[in-house]
Amino acid sequence: MAIRSRSLVAGIGLALLAAGLLTACATPTGSGGTPSSSATSKGDDGSEQEVGAAWLDGGRMVGIVTQGSSTCVPVAEEATYANGVMTVTLVDAEGDTACTSDLVPRVSLVGTPEGVDPADGVEIEVTGDGWHGDTDLEGVPGLAVGGETDYLPSAGWTDVDGQFVILSWGSSSCAPAIENTEATSASEVTVTFVTPPADQVCTMDMAPRGVVTAVNGLEDEDAEIFAILTGAEFDNVRIPIYPN
């Protein structure tokens, strides 16, 4: 499937402390059962919000993009799938962190539930606290649910022009931050990450980290686009951006 042109809008060590997290994120976390009424009910007074989504990790994960505080990203509960619809509930992250008042795109990661075929695409309904939204993910040949993650970076376009999500694996307390994103050729987007301070202390877990970015200047509507990750822990890592 071709990618259309986009313009800018926009401790376990590496052992088993996070076994539950790795199992939930590296393999499908949902079930094929009927979604609960709380997850599917949109409510008469719930507002509708714009949401986006992107395939990640070979189809084993989905990044749900919402707008809100950059420091208080909601957590995606286990997704369910029934009657052709994937249902995701977002909840506020636990803790007493003060939320900044900015309004930016941020991503919540969830395992793709059993029954979804990423090669065919899926409709996604998202429910939050007093709001709901929906989006569609187009099918991508070669993507599939199941199997172990390879713990390598991956990326996927959302349906917003120029916007895509990057997934990486590493310390949950030292997630990489993006410094710059730009189109550097007709088929490549270079994403430069901020160099962390030399004295940065990170937890020794292995967790999925998602970040949203955007690019303009891509001209070929049919080109396969690759992201070149550089800076911080990335040494010119080249990965395809899954279509949507």
C-alpha positions as CSV (number, residue, x, y, z in Angstrom):
1,M,0.0,0.0,0.0
2,A,1.5,3.3,-1.0
3,I,1.9,6.2,1.4
4,R,0.3,9.4,0.4
5,S,2.1,12.8,0.5
6,R,1.9,14.4,3.9
7,S,2.3,18.1,4.8
8,L,2.9,19.3,8.3
9,V,-0.1,19.7,10.6
10,A,0.7,19.6,13.2
11,G,14.9,-3.3,38.4
12,I,14.8,-6.0,36.0
13,G,17.9,-5.1,34.1
14,L,16.9,-6.9,30.9
15,A,15.5,-9.8,32.9
16,L,12.0,-10.3,34.2
17,L,10.9,-7.5,36.5
18,A,8.7,-6.2,33.8
19,A,7.5,-9.6,32.6
20,G,3.9,-8.6,32.9
21,L,4.5,-5.4,30.9
22,L,6.6,-7.2,28.2
23,T,4.0,-9.9,27.9
24,A,1.2,-7.4,27.6
25,C,3.0,-5.3,25.0
26,A,5.1,-7.8,23.1
27,T,2.2,-10.1,22.5
28,P,-1.6,-9.5,21.8
29,T,-3.2,-8.2,25.0
30,G,-6.8,-8.1,24.0
31,S,-9.4,-10.9,23.7
32,G,-11.9,-11.7,21.1
33,G,-14.8,-11.3,23.5
34,T,-17.5,-8.7,23.5
35,P,-16.4,-5.3,24.7
36,S,-17.8,-4.2,28.1
37,S,-20.6,-1.7,28.2
38,S,-18.4,0.8,29.9
39,A,-15.9,0.6,27.1
40,T,-18.4,0.9,24.3
41,S,-21.0,3.3,25.7
42,K,-20.4,6.8,24.5
43,G,-22.9,8.4,26.8
44,D,-25.3,11.3,25.9
45,D,-23.1,13.9,27.5
46,G,-19.7,12.6,26.4
47,S,-17.9,14.9,24.0
48,E,-16.4,13.6,20.8
49,Q,-12.7,14.2,20.3
50,E,-10.4,13.6,17.4
51,V,-8.1,10.6,17.8
52,G,-5.6,8.9,15.5
53,A,-3.9,5.6,15.4
54,A,-0.8,3.9,13.9
55,W,0.4,0.3,13.5
56,L,3.6,-0.5,15.4
57,D,5.8,-3.5,16.2
58,G,4.9,-5.4,13.0
59,G,1.2,-5.1,13.8
60,R,1.5,-6.4,17.4
61,M,0.8,-2.9,18.8
62,V,-1.2,0.1,18.0
63,G,-0.4,3.7,19.0
64,I,-3.5,5.7,20.0
65,V,-2.9,9.5,19.5
66,T,-4.9,12.0,21.4
67,Q,-4.5,15.7,22.2
68,G,-3.7,16.9,25.8
69,S,-1.0,17.5,28.3
70,S,2.5,16.3,27.3
71,T,3.3,15.3,30.9
72,C,0.1,13.4,31.6
73,V,-0.3,10.8,28.9
74,P,-3.3,8.5,29.4
75,V,-2.7,4.8,29.7
76,A,-4.5,2.4,27.3
77,E,-6.3,-0.5,29.1
78,E,-6.4,-3.9,27.4
79,A,-8.1,-3.6,24.0
80,T,-11.0,-5.8,22.9
81,Y,-12.3,-6.8,19.5
82,A,-15.7,-7.8,18.4
83,N,-17.9,-7.3,15.3
84,G,-15.1,-5.7,13.3
85,V,-14.4,-3.0,15.9
86,M,-11.4,-2.7,18.2
87,T,-12.3,-0.9,21.4
88,V,-9.8,0.9,23.6
89,T,-10.4,2.6,27.0
90,L,-7.9,5.3,28.0
91,V,-7.5,6.1,31.7
92,D,-5.4,8.7,33.5
93,A,-2.0,7.5,34.6
94,E,-1.5,6.8,38.3
95,G,0.5,9.1,40.4
96,D,0.4,12.7,41.6
97,T,2.3,14.3,38.7
98,A,1.2,17.8,38.0
99,C,0.0,18.2,34.4
100,T,1.3,21.0,32.1
101,S,-1.4,23.0,30.4
102,D,-0.1,22.5,26.9
103,L,-2.2,20.8,24.2
104,V,-0.1,18.5,22.1
105,P,-0.5,15.2,20.3
106,R,0.7,12.3,22.5
107,V,0.5,8.5,22.1
108,S,-0.8,5.7,24.3
109,L,0.4,2.2,23.4
110,V,-1.8,-0.9,23.4
111,G,-1.4,-4.5,22.3
112,T,-3.4,-5.4,19.2
113,P,-6.2,-7.8,20.4
114,E,-6.7,-11.3,19.1
115,G,-9.0,-11.3,16.1
116,V,-7.6,-8.2,14.4
117,D,-5.9,-8.8,11.1
118,P,-3.5,-5.8,10.5
119,A,-3.4,-6.8,6.8
120,D,-7.1,-6.1,6.5
121,G,-7.3,-3.0,8.7
122,V,-9.6,-2.2,11.6
123,E,-12.1,0.4,12.9
124,I,-11.1,1.7,16.4
125,E,-13.3,3.2,19.0
126,V,-11.6,5.0,21.9
127,T,-13.3,6.0,25.2
128,G,-11.8,8.4,27.8
129,D,-13.1,10.2,30.8
130,G,-16.2,11.9,29.5
131,W,-15.3,11.7,25.8
132,H,-15.1,9.3,22.9
133,G,-13.6,9.2,19.4
134,D,-13.0,6.8,16.6
135,T,-10.6,6.3,13.7
136,D,-9.7,3.7,11.1
137,L,-6.4,1.9,10.5
138,E,-5.9,0.8,6.9
139,G,-4.7,-2.7,6.2
140,V,-0.9,-3.2,5.6
141,P,0.2,-6.4,3.9
142,G,2.9,-8.2,5.9
143,L,1.8,-7.0,9.3
144,A,0.3,-9.6,11.7
145,V,-0.6,-10.2,15.3
146,G,1.2,-12.7,17.5
147,G,4.7,-13.8,18.1
148,E,7.4,-12.3,20.2
149,T,8.5,-8.7,19.7
150,D,12.1,-8.2,18.4
151,Y,12.4,-5.1,20.6
152,L,13.5,-3.0,17.6
153,P,12.2,0.5,16.8
154,S,9.2,0.8,14.5
155,A,7.0,3.6,13.1
156,G,3.6,4.1,11.6
157,W,1.6,6.9,10.0
158,T,-1.6,8.2,11.5
159,D,-4.4,9.6,9.3
160,V,-3.3,13.2,10.0
161,D,-1.2,14.6,7.2
162,G,2.5,14.3,8.0
163,Q,2.0,12.8,11.5
164,F,3.6,9.5,12.5
165,V,4.4,7.5,15.7
166,I,7.7,6.0,16.7
167,L,8.0,3.1,19.0
168,S,11.3,2.2,20.8
169,W,12.2,0.0,23.7
170,G,14.3,0.8,26.8
171,S,14.2,2.5,30.1
172,S,10.7,3.7,31.0
173,S,12.2,6.6,33.0
174,C,14.4,7.8,30.1
175,A,12.2,7.9,27.1
176,P,13.9,9.6,24.1
177,A,12.7,13.1,23.1
178,I,12.7,14.4,19.6
179,E,14.8,17.5,18.7
180,N,14.0,17.8,15.0
181,T,12.1,16.0,12.2
182,E,12.7,16.8,8.5
183,A,12.4,15.2,5.1
184,T,15.9,14.6,3.9
185,S,15.0,12.9,0.6
186,A,12.0,11.9,-1.4
187,S,11.7,8.7,0.6
188,E,13.4,9.4,3.9
189,V,12.6,11.4,7.0
190,T,15.4,12.0,9.5
191,V,14.3,12.2,13.1
192,T,17.0,13.6,15.5
193,F,16.7,12.9,19.2
194,V,17.9,15.0,22.0
195,T,21.2,14.0,23.5
196,P,20.6,13.1,27.1
197,P,22.9,14.5,29.9
198,A,25.9,12.4,30.7
199,D,24.8,12.0,34.3
200,Q,21.3,10.9,33.5
201,V,20.1,8.0,35.8
202,C,17.7,5.6,34.2
203,T,15.8,2.6,35.5
204,M,16.9,-0.8,34.2
205,D,13.6,-1.9,32.9
206,M,12.8,-2.7,29.2
207,A,9.6,-0.9,28.3
208,P,7.9,0.3,25.1
209,R,8.1,4.1,24.6
210,G,6.0,6.0,22.1
211,V,6.5,9.5,20.7
212,V,4.5,11.5,18.1
213,T,6.2,13.7,15.4
214,A,5.3,15.2,12.0
215,V,7.0,16.1,8.8
216,N,6.3,18.2,5.7
217,G,8.0,18.4,2.3
218,L,7.3,14.9,1.1
219,E,6.3,15.1,-2.5
220,D,5.9,11.5,-3.9
221,E,2.5,10.2,-3.1
222,D,3.4,6.6,-3.9
223,A,6.8,6.3,-2.3
224,E,7.6,4.0,0.5
225,I,8.9,6.3,3.3
226,F,11.6,5.4,5.8
227,A,12.5,7.1,9.1
228,I,16.2,7.5,9.9
229,L,16.6,7.7,13.7
230,T,19.7,9.5,14.9
231,G,21.0,11.0,18.1
232,A,20.7,9.8,21.7
233,E,20.7,6.0,21.7
234,F,20.1,5.8,17.9
235,D,22.9,5.5,15.4
236,N,21.2,6.1,12.0
237,V,18.7,3.4,12.5
238,R,16.6,3.1,9.3
239,I,13.0,1.7,9.6
240,P,10.0,1.8,7.3
241,I,7.0,3.9,8.3
242,Y,3.9,1.6,8.1
243,P,1.2,3.1,5.9
244,N,-2.3,4.2,7.0
